[in-house]
Amino acid sequence: MKKCRSRKAEEVCQTTISLLEPIKDQLKTITANNGKEFSLHEYAAQALEIDWYFADPYSAWSKAKMKIPMA
């Protein structure tokens, strides 16, 4: 785990890539909430070569339902 210095999309994207790059072979997907900090998810998904999903808004209890992959 690593703490981002801010919630800016650029910082979150860069931190996500640097944190997960060493284990990207073990990753299949990422599921995130719909926050603005994930607006650059396409870059992270491309760098990590994985599918990125978003949870349905207001449905935190429903993990089975996912939106279309955004990668």
QUICOR-V780025 format. One record per run of one state. SS is the DSSP state (H for helix, E for strand, L for the rest). FROM is the first residue (numbers start at 1). TO is the last residue. If there is no record, write none. Layout:
ss: (SS:SS)
from: (FROM:FROM)
to: (TO:TO)
This chain:
ss: (L:H:L:E:L:H:L:H:L:E:L:E:L)
from: (1:9:27:29:33:36:39:41:49:51:56:66:67)
to: (8:26:28:32:35:38:40:48:50:55:65:66:71)
